Amino acid sequence: MSKIKDMNFDIKIQNHFWFWGLYFLLNFLRWGAYINDYEYSFKSNLIEFALHIPLVYFNLFVLVPRLVLKSKYSLYKLALLISLGCIYILKTGLTYFLISKNIWPEANRDYQPFEINHILAVCIGELYVLAMASSVYLTLTWLRERERNRILRENQYKIKLEYLKNQIQPHFFFNTLNNLYALSLEASDKVPNVIIKLSHLMEYVLYEIEGTKFVPLIKELDYIHNYIEIEKLRFENATVFINLESNIDQVSVPPLLLISLIENAFKHGGINNKDLKIKINCKVSSQNTLDFEIINNFALSQHEKSKKGIGLTNTKERLNLIFKNDYQLNHQVKFNFYIIRLQIPISNED
């Protein structure tokens, strides 16, 4: 919770009027019925509430931020004691001179000013009002701050997620443009097809997934297919197999999550590899999860690098943000094959 001195009237000012108005009405009816004198109850409550309200806000906006929040508890107690003394003198004096010489008719006997029972009754009454009104205000302010913090955390989550998502593609587009430039110098007939596929990729990244948390897996696989076709410009001897083992029409996944695993296969499997082979298995399991597996071969000289699972940091961060611990990401090396398996819960979000 932020410092109370910065709160001011965070709770809408009309709510303050509603609170004090209803509280005044309740007290007026209650004490009017108790002593069977509604005129006295009305006048007495006018005086009391004229003192209650300044005391409550003086406590909330002056004493608490300047003394309590700075751990000056002894000074706070002294200031509160002095405030209660002033309240007692004002209430008793105003009641005596403006309403009735009987300053406490509720007690069913005549009391003189400064009698100990009257002093205690007035001070306890003020402390009761102070505690109740402050509790209501601080509770509402705490709820408001909690909601603000929730929104802030959501915004931070979205910003970080967008940052991680946007990290994925820039170097790929840069490499593609370089390849496209080289093809154009050769007057290759591949140029138009590459441009179309690149435009589809950019359209997907810039427009179709903007602000979306999940996208249909079919669209993501279409994006992956275009990505693979363009990567084959760099790895002319690459062979990619995609195996869909179940119906995925209703499955949704976080956008650009799977592509980083494919990119990892090309990036590290293609080093010094004249015959790159990549196999992609995708299926919906009986546990209502999506199982995504990528197997790629690599040159034996890259064995140690492949075992480290290079390039997966970004993917793990996104998975932790989106699914927390409800996912599995494993990778291993068998002979000269690198295998990575991802298992995530199925989402049916649009």
Summary of the structure (lengths in Angstrom):
residues: 350
radius of gyration: 36.1
end to end distance: 36.0
largest distance: 110.5
contacts: 973
relative contact order: 0.07
helix: 62%
strand: 13%
